[in-house]
Amino acid sequence: MKIARIDVWKLDLPLREGSYKWSSGRSVEVFDATLVRIETEDGLHGWGEVCPLGPAYLAAYANGARTAISELAPALLGEDPTQPKKLARHMDAALKGHAYAKSALDMACWDLFGKSVGLPVCELLGGRYGEDFGLYRAISMESPDEMAASVTRYREEGYRRFQLKVGGRPEEDVDRIYAVADVLGPDEILIADANCGWLPHEAARVVKAVRDIDVYIEQPCADYEACLALRRRSELPFVLDEVIDSAAMLLKCGADRAADCVNLKISKLGGLTRAAEARDLGVLLGLGLTIEDSWGGDVITAAIAHLAHSTPPEHLFTSTDFNSYVSCSYADGAPQRANGRLAASRAPGLGVEPRLAELGAPLFSLPR
């Protein structure tokens, strides 16, 4: 089986709530996603997606993803998409870096691989655990009262884990954490996610001020060493996210006991192949794992669901359903949240099929 054609679309994904705000004054109103379809010479096809969280979050941006895909695609024509691990190495040899762009292509290969053998991707990634799994809800940075109200509203939709966007002025962030802690139920989990937004002295003030609250501190500072130093001064549980961008960093985190949990973003690691490798390593290291991506729509949510559903439940800290945050659905079969929980499709591959009539003509195709 050989890759004969690669099609690429640009999609706008507006947010249901109008905007999404996080540390350092950053915000997004419409996400710029890239959708990829890989087709073989015998007509089988697979879908992938990448959607950076704007251009100022990670070293990734939407136009860069499409440019890198156009650079990679000629090297993939004629290759076997049902061997995604081998193909991941091939992409690394063809283009240095740009993991986020490789992610969409890798994801499409896993979808195609699953379809070729008649199995859901989660069964190829390690097996399906249970019927479904729990989700977290990210709470956009607003005033303390507004964030507490959002938590109360999302609790009614079944969520029991809440990731507060902090990383602003320390005294305001302390108020945000206290305001939400006051409305939490006994079975609910609170995560204060600074997204690298605090300087070390600011992070130290916040962690000291909330030391009596049952809260996880997520990625307080921009660099690993600063997060590690803060971790060693605090008894609160820690989560690392942005700095966990490779298996090597995950090993370092485990050796240093730098975190209790880590967030594994599929595109940041380079696709399902590398994310599954990191997931398995995280399990061996005894870490809690959040399975997610930077952002996305129906295809990315499906990929997240398959990786999360194949993660041992005792290690799955939480996951997310990005397609519920946006107002645009473009695929049939996409997983849908039910009472704060999600399940991977039982159909072959990722189990989603974008509606071509709604997508329109591809932005570009190879061969041209």
Secondary structure by P-SEA (a helix, b strand, c coil): ccccbbbbbbbbbbbccccccccccccccbbbbbbbbbbcccccbbbbbccccccccccccaaaaaaaaaaaccccccccccaaaaaaaaaaaacccccccaaaaaaaaaaaaaaaacccccccccccccccbbbbbbbccccaaaaaaaaaaaaaacccbbbbbccccaaaaaaaaaaaaaaccccbbbbbcccccccaaaaaaaaaaacccbbbbccccccaaaaaaaaaacccbbbbccccccaaaaaaaaaaccccbbbbbccccccaaaaaaaaaaaaaabbbbbbbcccccaaaaaaaaaaaaacccccccccccccccccccccccccccccccccccccccccccccccccccccccccc
